[in-house]
């Protein structure tokens, strides 16, 4: 079951539109499944924190520092994950939602 589809590919008058790469959706689905395996409802809490962070990214896409290749890193609150994204032409492209303790350059292979 693909839970990441519940995340809005949001657009509003003040927010930038978002596109999640297939790999980013896979990251989200894997994290959801892992947390649900730990405790029922924890996967949904993860998705809620991810959605909160994405709302902030959409409203303030340049708030996070560029770390390399024009990619920005937005950490989640309460979960050890980082949202890696590019902001180009007033559009956000989510490259990955990666576990902090995984290879910190894993997102580079997706460019």
C-alpha positions in Angstrom: 0.0 0.0 0.0 1.4 3.3 -1.0 1.0 5.7 1.9 2.9 8.6 0.4 0.0 9.3 -1.9 -1.8 10.8 1.1 0.8 13.6 1.1 -0.6 16.4 -0.9 1.2 17.5 -4.0 0.1 20.9 -2.7 -0.3 24.2 -4.3 -1.9 27.3 -2.9 -1.7 31.0 -3.5 1.5 31.3 -1.4 2.9 27.7 -1.6 5.2 26.3 -4.3 4.0 23.1 -6.0 5.7 19.9 -5.1 6.7 16.7 -7.0 8.0 13.7 -5.2 10.4 11.5 -7.2 9.6 7.8 -7.3 12.6 7.1 -5.0 11.3 9.7 -2.5 7.9 8.0 -2.4 9.6 4.7 -1.9 11.6 6.2 1.0 8.4 7.4 2.6 6.6 4.1 2.1 9.5 2.1 3.7 9.7 4.5 6.7 5.9 4.2 7.2 6.1 0.4 7.1 9.0 0.3 9.5 7.3 2.6 12.0 4.0 0.8 11.8 6.0 -2.4 12.5 7.3 -0.9 15.7 3.9 0.3 16.9 0.6 0.8 15.3 -0.1 4.4 14.6 3.6 5.4 14.6 3.8 5.3 10.8 0.9 7.8 10.7 2.7 10.1 13.2 5.7 9.9 10.8 3.5 10.9 7.9 2.0 13.8 9.9 5.5 15.2 10.8 6.5 14.8 7.1 3.4 16.7 6.0 4.1 19.4 8.6 7.7 19.8 7.3 6.5 19.8 3.6 4.0 22.6 4.4 6.8 24.7 5.8 9.0 23.8 2.8 6.2 24.8 0.4 5.6 28.1 2.1 9.3 28.9 2.6 11.3 26.9 0.0 14.4 28.9 0.5 14.4 28.6 4.3 16.8 25.6 4.3 20.5 25.9 3.3 21.7 24.5 0.0 24.0 21.6 0.9 25.3 20.6 -2.6 24.2 20.7 -6.3 21.4 23.1 -5.4 19.8 20.5 -3.1 18.4 21.7 0.3 18.0 19.6 3.4 15.0 20.0 5.7 15.0 17.7 8.8 11.8 16.3 10.3 10.9 17.0 13.9 10.8 13.9 16.2 12.0 11.5 13.5 15.6 11.0 12.3 14.8 11.7 8.6 15.8 14.5 6.3 13.8 15.7 3.3 16.2 16.5 0.4 14.8 18.7 -2.3 15.5 21.2 -5.0 13.7 24.4 -5.6 13.7 25.3 -9.2 11.5 27.6 -11.3 9.1 28.1 -8.3 8.6 24.3 -8.0 9.8 21.9 -5.4 11.2 18.5 -6.4 11.6 16.1 -3.4 14.6 13.8 -4.2 14.5 11.8 -1.0 13.3 11.4 2.5 16.3 9.7 4.0 17.1 8.2 7.4 19.8 10.4 9.0 22.1 7.5 9.9 22.1 6.1 6.4 24.8 7.2 3.9 24.4 10.9 3.9 25.1 11.1 0.2 22.6 8.5 -0.9 20.4 11.3 -2.4 23.2 12.3 -4.8 22.8 9.0 -6.7 19.3 10.2 -7.6 20.4 13.4 -9.5 
